[in-house]
């Protein structure tokens, strides 16, 4: 296991909750998305680099989620993300949601590095691979 890094914090709004009174599934994935872009910035893929530089970004190819506890309105959530594996064109990360240091949700994402011009998977460049590994050690 690599080091988890803080990637997102938010407070559950009443509008984030469904008729059952707990946070809607869509909001969990909003949190993962926000954490994912923070993670990419920590890996040197900043929004400017994504749009004006390399034109590379990690995209979600698969997600596997575990709901471990309920989140309700006005609860504060800390999201921490870890690198699970890194391959040639992809990596796996896990986003962990905590309420008062108790894990209430996690989702493991398989991410593929996509060239935004060709819309095809691309090999992870050595400098990017090094930045990814350095962020989690």
Phi, psi and omega in degrees: 000138177263172181293132171282139176241145178294129184233345181190144172227143175201163174248132180293123178271153175306324180290347176279350186263148180266180181299344178279350177093003177241167185301134181292148181305321181301324181292328176299316181286331171300315179297320177295320179296313178300317178297322181296320179288326174296318179298315180299321177297321178295337179268004179091002175266075180286163177306320179296318179294321180297315186272322188244349183253252184295333185059044176236146175204152173276135178238151182281126176255335181202146176223138177229114189245150178230119177265111188257345181191162181276148170243136181234171184306141176075005175276142179268138184236133173251130178250131176234143185235145180229150173275125179265309178214160173223131181245206182282316182238358186216168173212164177240131177233157175234126175262125181249128177257129180239140169240117182052046178067011176253125181289126182245350182195147167212152178218126179262123183249133165269121182248137178246135177282118184248135171281118186286348176271315182269345183060032179238156176295147182225151175299142177286118180298152184303319182292325177291317177302316180296319179294321178298310182296321181295326181294340186245015178248000000 
